[in-house]
Amino acid sequence: MRPGITRGSIQDFQTNVGDRVNFDFDKSDLDDTDRATLQKQAAWLQRFPGVVLSLEGHCDERGTREYNLALGARRAQSVKDYLTSLGVTASRLETISYGKERPACGESNEAC
C-alpha cells in the first residue's frame, strides 16, 4: 500500500490492484494474465462490498462503429461474467461499451 492512498478508494483499486485488462485484436476472451488481474479485483471487491464498478469495453479505430460497440460490449461482459464467477455480486458491476468512440489508448498502432 502506497502512503497517502485511502484503503477502498478508486485510487487504491487502480494503484494496488490494477483497474484494467487488455484484449487481443478482435477478441473478447480472457487470457491467464487477465484472469490473474480479475482475481485480485474480485478479492478487493470482497473486502469493500460497498463499491460498484463500471466495466467499460473499448476498441481501437479498426472496424465499423456498430461492430466495435458490439465487441466492446462482449469484452465488458466477459469481465463481468468472470468477476461474478469469483463471487462478486452482479448488481455491483455495470457494463458499458464505448466501442471505438472512446479508445482506452489514443495511439494508432499495434502496441496500443
Buried (B, 14 or more C-beta within 10 A) or exposed (E): EEEEBEEBEEEBBEEBBBEEBBBEEEEBEBEEEBEEBBBBBBEBBEEEEEBEBEBBBBBBEEBEEEBBBBBBBBBBBBBBEBBBEBEBEEEBBEBEBBBBEBBBEEEEEEEE
